[in-house]
Amino acid sequence: MDSGKQSVISIKDLKMNYGSKEVLKGINLEIQGGEIIGYIGPNGAGKSTTLKILLGLINGYQGEIKLFGNDINVNPVEYKKKIGYVPETAQMYDTLSAREYLTFIGEIYGLKYELVDYKAKQLMKLFGIGDAYEARISSFSKGMKQKVLIISSLIHNPDILFFDEPLSGLDANSVMIFKEIITELAEQGKTIFYSSHIMDVVEKISNRIILIKDGVIVADGSFQELQAMSKEGSLEEIFNQLTGFNQYKEIAESFISVLKEG
């Protein structure tokens, strides 16, 4: 990492408590433009909390967070214009048509209606759902809704993208398109912050993987660096070793033995 460049995301000693529960215990990160960060960890490790703090959705944390060199609490609207977000579970205005929803989102980001209308229609065509542009989102399948969410996160051409399980419901062809989009955006200098439990996808797309456990970072490096450090073959095996979860075979065998009873 080039220390002479200003970090796009800078996190210093980030801590967060929910009541007496410590969720984040001191996260330190410097992330540059063009990085695809795979942000992984077990449920409850603090992944979603980190994302929501970076997005300005929750406050009450300790520490310092800068995006584009500025503290996120100073002029928060300005930095939010430059980010896109696909949440793990999204509440969509599904009584709207795709056109209404996407033009509404685009106009919030400051795009002119004619431009966002054109871009939304073209992007839906490219994602194979152009015929549904005027249809109500409530009639869409899970995969179609996910495609609309992805388009809504990208339509204003943001500099940082936050993805939390973005492949949910997507077919194999759409997954391939999405992975290629991410790779090309990173080549243009965009920063991708990608959180998922699907380890093989994280392994393939990320040039840097950050593993968080119990509110602290336990590994940070390329897949090859993590592989060398842990002497394991796949990211799933590295994940299991570093998080101390190695009973999955025994649990599966016990599960099947219960199924066979009676």
C-alpha positions in Angstrom: 0.0 0.0 0.0 1.3 3.4 -1.0 1.7 5.4 2.2 2.1 8.6 0.2 -1.5 8.5 -1.1 -4.4 9.7 0.9 -6.6 6.9 2.1 -10.2 6.9 0.7 -11.4 5.3 3.9 -9.4 5.8 7.2 -10.6 4.2 10.4 -8.7 4.8 13.7 -9.5 3.0 16.9 -13.1 2.5 16.1 -15.1 1.2 19.1 -18.8 0.6 19.5 -20.9 -0.6 22.4 -24.6 -1.6 22.5 -25.3 -1.1 26.2 -22.7 -3.2 28.0 -21.9 -5.3 24.9 -18.7 -4.3 23.1 -19.3 -4.9 19.4 -16.2 -3.2 18.0 -13.1 -3.2 20.2 -10.7 -1.0 18.2 -10.7 -1.3 14.4 -7.9 0.4 12.5 -8.0 0.4 8.7 -6.5 2.4 5.8 -8.1 1.7 2.4 -7.0 3.1 -0.9 -8.9 3.8 -4.1 -9.0 0.8 -6.4 -9.1 -1.8 -3.6 -11.7 -4.6 -3.4 -12.0 -5.3 0.3 -13.5 -8.6 1.3 -14.8 -7.8 4.8 -15.7 -11.2 6.4 -16.4 -12.7 9.8 -18.9 -14.8 11.8 -22.3 -13.5 12.6 -22.1 -11.0 15.4 -18.4 -10.2 14.7 -19.2 -6.5 14.0 -19.3 -6.5 10.1 -22.7 -4.8 9.7 -22.0 -2.4 12.6 -18.8 -1.2 10.8 -20.7 -0.8 7.5 -23.6 1.1 9.2 -21.1 3.5 11.0 -19.3 4.2 7.7 -22.6 4.9 6.0 -23.7 7.3 8.8 -26.6 5.1 9.7 -25.7 4.7 13.3 -23.8 7.0 15.7 -22.5 6.8 19.2 -19.1 5.2 18.3 -15.7 6.1 19.6 -12.7 6.8 17.3 -12.1 8.6 14.1 -13.5 7.9 10.6 -12.5 9.8 7.5 -13.9 9.3 4.0 -12.0 11.2 1.2 -9.9 12.8 3.9 -12.8 14.4 5.8 -14.4 13.3 9.1 -17.8 11.8 8.3 -19.5 14.0 10.9 -18.5 17.1 9.1 -20.8 17.8 6.1 -22.1 14.2 6.0 -24.4 14.9 3.0 -21.4 15.7 0.8 -19.6 12.3 1.3 -22.9 10.4 1.0 -23.2 11.7 -2.6 -20.1 9.7 -3.4 -21.1 6.3 -2.0 -23.4 3.5 -3.0 -24.9 0.8 -0.8 -26.6 -2.5 -1.2 -27.8 -3.7 2.2 -28.3 -7.4 3.2 -32.0 -6.8 3.6 -33.5 -3.8 2.0 -36.8 -2.1 2.4 -37.9 -1.0 -1.1 -40.8 1.2 -2.1 -42.3 -1.8 -4.0 -45.6 -0.1 -4.9 -43.5 2.0 -7.3 -42.5 0.9 -10.8 -38.8 0.3 -11.4 -38.8 3.5 -13.4 -40.3 5.5 -10.5 -38.0 3.9 -7.9 -34.8 4.3 -9.9 -35.5 7.9 -11.0 -36.4 8.8 -7.5 -33.1 7.4 -6.2 -31.1 9.1 -9.0 -32.8 12.5 -8.3 -31.9 12.2 -4.6 -28.3 11.9 -5.7 -28.7 15.1 -7.8 -29.0 13.6 -11.3 -31.4 15.2 -13.7 -34.6 13.2 -14.4 -33.9 12.7 -18.1 -30.4 11.4 -17.5 -31.3 9.0 -14.7 -34.4 7.7 -16.7 -32.1 6.9 -19.6 -29.4 5.3 -17.4 -31.9 3.2 -15.4 -33.6 1.9 -18.6 -30.2 1.0 -20.2 -28.9 -0.7 -17.0 -32.0 -2.8 -16.6 -31.8 -3.9 -20.2 -28.1 -4.9 -19.7 -29.2 -6.9 -16.6 -31.8 -8.7 -18.6 -34.9 -7.1 -17.0 -35.5 -4.2 -19.4 -39.1 -5.4 -20.2 -40.0 -4.8 -16.5 -39.0 -1.1 -16.4 -42.7 0.1 -16.1 -43.8 -2.8 -13.9 -44.4 -2.5 -10.1 -41.5 -3.8 -8.0 -44.0 -5.8 -5.9 -44.5 -8.1 -8.9 -40.7 -8.8 -9.2 -38.9 -12.0 -8.1 -36.2 -11.8 -5.4 -33.5 -11.8 -8.1 -35.1 -9.0 -10.1 -35.4 -6.9 -6.9 -31.8 -7.5 -6.2 -30.8 -6.3 -9.6 -32.8 -3.1 -9.1 -31.0 -2.6 -5.8 -27.6 -3.0 -7.4 -28.5 -0.6 -10.2 -29.8 2.0 -7.6 -26.4 1.7 -5.7 -24.5 2.3 -9.0 -26.6 4.8 -11.0 -24.8 7.9 -9.7 -21.4 6.4 -10.5 -20.1 6.6 -6.8 -16.5 6.4 -5.7 -17.0 3.9 -2.9 -19.4 1.0 -3.0 -20.6 -0.9 0.1 -22.1 -4.3 -0.6 -23.6 -6.5 2.1 -24.4 -9.9 0.5 -25.2 -8.4 -2.9 -25.5 -11.7 -4.8 -28.6 -12.8 -2.9 -31.1 -14.3 -5.4 -29.0 -13.6 -8.5 -28.7 -16.3 -11.2 -25.3 -17.6 -12.3 -25.1 -15.4 -15.4 -25.9 -12.2 -13.4 -23.3 -13.2 -10.7 -20.7 -13.3 -13.5 -21.8 -9.9 -14.8 -21.7 -8.4 -11.3 -18.2 -9.8 -10.5 -16.9 -8.3 -13.8 -18.6 -4.9 -13.1 -16.8 -4.9 -9.6 -13.5 -5.7 -11.1 -13.7 -3.0 -13.8 -14.9 -0.4 -11.4 -11.9 -1.1 -9.1 -9.6 -0.8 -12.2 -11.1 2.7 -12.6 -10.0 3.6 -9.0 -13.3 2.9 -7.3 -13.2 1.4 -3.8 -15.3 -1.7 -3.2 -16.2 -2.7 0.4 -17.7 -6.2 0.1 -19.2 -8.2 3.0 -20.4 -11.7 2.4 -20.5 -15.2 3.9 -20.0 -16.8 0.4 -16.2 -17.4 0.8 -15.4 -18.6 -2.7 -16.8 -15.3 -4.2 -14.8 -13.2 -1.7 -11.7 -15.3 -2.4 -12.0 -14.7 -6.2 -12.9 -11.0 -6.3 -11.0 -9.4 -3.4 -7.5 -8.1 -3.7 -7.5 -7.6 0.1 -9.4 -9.7 2.7 -10.1 -8.4 6.2 -11.3 -11.0 8.7 -13.0 -9.6 11.8 -13.8 -11.7 14.9 -15.4 -10.6 18.2 -15.0 -6.9 17.2 -11.3 -7.0 16.3 -9.4 -7.6 13.0 -7.6 -11.1 13.2 -6.3 -11.1 9.6 -5.7 -8.5 6.9 -4.0 -9.2 3.6 -4.3 -10.7 0.1 -5.7 -14.2 -0.2 -2.2 -15.5 -0.9 -0.9 -13.8 2.2 -3.6 -15.3 4.4 -3.0 -18.7 2.8 0.7 -18.5 3.6 0.0 -17.3 7.1 -2.5 -20.1 8.0 -1.2 -22.9 5.8 -4.8 -23.6 4.6 -5.9 -24.1 1.0 -9.3 -22.2 0.6 -10.6 -19.1 2.2 -13.3 -21.2 3.8 -10.6 -23.3 5.5 -8.7 -20.2 6.5 -11.9 -18.6 7.9 -12.7 -21.8 9.9 -9.1 -21.9 11.3 -8.9 -18.3 12.3 -12.4 -18.1 13.8 -11.9 -21.4 15.7 -14.8 -23.2 14.0 -13.7 -26.7 13.2 -16.7 -28.8 14.4 -18.7 -28.5 11.1 -18.2 -32.1 10.1 -19.1 -33.5 13.5 -22.2 -31.2 13.6 -23.3 -32.4 10.1 -22.8 -36.0 11.0 -24.8 -35.6 14.3 -27.5 -33.7 12.3 -27.8 -36.6 9.8 -27.8 -39.2 12.6 -30.9 -37.4 14.1 -32.6 -37.4 10.7 -32.2 -41.2 10.6 -33.8 -41.8 14.0 -37.1 -43.7 14.1 
